[in-house]
Amino acid sequence: MGKVIFTISYDIDPGKRDEYLPLSKKMKEHLLQKAGVGEYSIFENKRKQNSFSEVFIFNSIDDYDGLEDEDDTMQTLMTQLESMITDGKMKYSTLVEV
């Protein structure tokens, strides 16, 4: 099977940006140590400040499925992130290589 690209996009409350940036670094450090995550980056929309996308690249669908096995650290980081998101809305996308 081919690679999988998974994205999560959201807007951060402008007043929480200073809290979000260090949190995003912690998330990246943690996720890159997690088995199965081939690549992981966080991008900010050039035209819309405080609008971010997390991009995961997995080598297989099995590795992607392993992302759902959240550990305590990831659960804590996600709880912190959710408190910073405008309107609590996240947009997900999963692309599978053909």
Order of alpha helices (4+ residues) and beta strands (2+ residues): beta-alpha-beta-beta-alpha-alpha-beta
